[in-house]
Structure formats: structure tokens, C-alpha cells
Amino acid sequence: MISNYLSSIDGVSVYPLISLFIFIPFFIIVTVWVIKLDKQFLNYMGEMPLNDSTESVEDRKQSL
């Protein structure tokens, strides 16, 4: 039933290509960003829910 609707749309075959061209650069950018993140910052953010202290990120960076 859905294929009947999609086949009636002119140029519907271009939408998967557009979404692929949007997804691949986004995925690459996010992957590079995650790799370049500071490991100490990631550890601090990972431990944040377990800590009861009210220390801010700026205070943490100054103490490092």
C-alpha cells in the first residue's frame, strides 16, 4: 500500500540519496568530534551523576 503512494510521487528516488548525503558527513563530523574530546573532561562528565558535589566544570578545569 505504501509503495503505491511512493510510486505516484515524481522524483521520489532522489530522497534516499539526499538523506544519505546528509547522514554521512554528519556521522563523520560527530565521530571526529568525539575522538578529539578531552579524556579528562569525559571522565569528569561520566562521574558527574555519581558525585554529590556542586563543583562546576570551570572549577574542575582550574584544579587540573
Backbone hydrogen bonds in HBPLUS format (Angstrom, degrees):
<---DONOR---> <-ACCEPTOR-->    atom                        ^
c    i                          cat <-CA-CA->   ^        H-A-AA   ^      H-
h    n   atom  resd res      DA  || num        DHA   H-A  angle D-A-AA Bond
n    s   type  num  typ     dist DA aas  dist angle  dist       angle   num
A0004-ASN N   A0001-MET O   3.23 MM   3  5.32 131.2  2.48  95.0 107.3     1
A0005-TYR N   A0002-ILE O   3.05 MM   3  5.21 117.8  2.45  99.1 113.8     2
A0006-LEU N   A0002-ILE O   2.93 MM   4  6.26 163.1  1.96 156.7 161.7     3
A0007-SER N   A0003-SER O   2.88 MM   4  5.88 152.3  1.95 141.7 148.8     4
A0008-SER N   A0005-TYR O   3.26 MM   3  5.37 139.5  2.43  97.3 108.3     5
A0009-ILE N   A0006-LEU O   3.22 MM   3  5.45 158.5  2.26 105.8 112.2     6
A0014-VAL N   A0011-GLY O   3.34 MM   3  5.95 168.4  2.35 115.8 119.1     7
A0015-TYR N   A0012-VAL O   3.35 MM   3  5.81 150.1  2.45 110.5 117.1     8
A0018-ILE N   A0014-VAL O   3.00 MM   4  6.29 156.2  2.06 154.5 161.6     9
A0019-SER N   A0015-TYR O   3.00 MM   4  6.18 166.1  2.02 153.6 156.9    10
A0020-LEU N   A0016-PRO O   2.98 MM   4  6.12 148.3  2.09 138.9 147.6    11
A0021-PHE N   A0017-LEU O   2.94 MM   4  6.16 156.6  1.99 148.8 154.6    12
A0022-ILE N   A0018-ILE O   3.01 MM   4  6.26 130.1  2.27 141.4 154.7    13
A0023-PHE N   A0019-SER O   2.92 MM   4  6.03 159.2  1.96 146.3 152.0    14
A0024-ILE N   A0020-LEU O   3.09 MM   4  6.11 175.2  2.09 154.8 155.5    15
A0026-PHE N   A0022-ILE O   3.41 MM   4  6.41 159.2  2.45 143.3 149.2    16
A0027-PHE N   A0023-PHE O   2.83 MM   4  5.97 162.2  1.86 160.0 164.8    17
A0028-ILE N   A0024-ILE O   3.01 MM   4  6.18 159.1  2.05 151.9 157.4    18
A0029-ILE N   A0025-PRO O   2.89 MM   4  6.05 163.7  1.92 151.8 156.2    19
A0030-VAL N   A0026-PHE O   3.00 MM   4  6.16 165.6  2.02 152.2 156.0    20
A0031-THR N   A0027-PHE O   3.01 MM   4  6.08 155.6  2.07 143.3 150.3    21
A0032-VAL N   A0028-ILE O   2.99 MM   4  6.20 162.5  2.02 152.1 156.0    22
A0033-TRP N   A0029-ILE O   2.97 MM   4  6.12 158.5  2.02 147.7 154.1    23
A0034-VAL N   A0030-VAL O   2.95 MM   4  6.14 157.7  2.00 148.7 153.9    24
A0035-ILE N   A0031-THR O   3.06 MM   4  6.25 156.4  2.12 146.6 153.0    25
A0036-LYS N   A0032-VAL O   3.04 MM   4  6.22 149.1  2.14 146.7 154.5    26
A0037-LEU N   A0034-VAL O   3.37 MM   3  5.31 153.3  2.45  97.7 105.3    27
A0042-LEU N   A0038-ASP O   3.07 MM   4  6.43 153.7  2.15 148.3 155.9    28
A0043-ASN N   A0039-LYS O   2.96 MM   4  6.20 156.9  2.01 146.8 152.7    29
A0044-TYR N   A0040-GLN O   2.92 MM   4  6.12 159.1  1.96 146.8 152.7    30
A0045-MET N   A0041-PHE O   2.88 MM   4  6.10 163.5  1.91 151.1 155.4    31
A0046-GLY N   A0042-LEU O   2.86 MM   4  5.97 147.1  1.97 142.5 152.2    32
A0047-GLU N   A0043-ASN O   2.98 MM   4  6.18 141.8  2.13 144.2 153.4    33
A0048-MET N   A0044-TYR O   3.06 MM   4  6.10 120.1  2.43 138.6 153.7    34
A0050-LEU N   A0047-GLU O   3.02 MM   3  5.45 138.7  2.19 112.2 124.0    35
A0051-ASN N   A0048-MET O   3.22 MM   3  5.29 144.4  2.35 103.2 112.8    36
A0060-ARG N   A0056-SER O   3.06 MM   4  6.32 153.4  2.13 145.1 152.6    37
A0061-LYS N   A0057-VAL O   2.96 MM   4  6.23 154.5  2.02 148.9 155.3    38
A0062-GLN N   A0058-GLU O   3.05 MM   4  6.26 153.0  2.12 146.3 153.0    39
A0063-SER N   A0059-ASP O   3.12 MM   4  6.33 144.8  2.25 141.9 150.8    40
A0064-LEU N   A0061-LYS O   3.30 MM   3  5.26 142.1  2.45  94.3 104.7    41
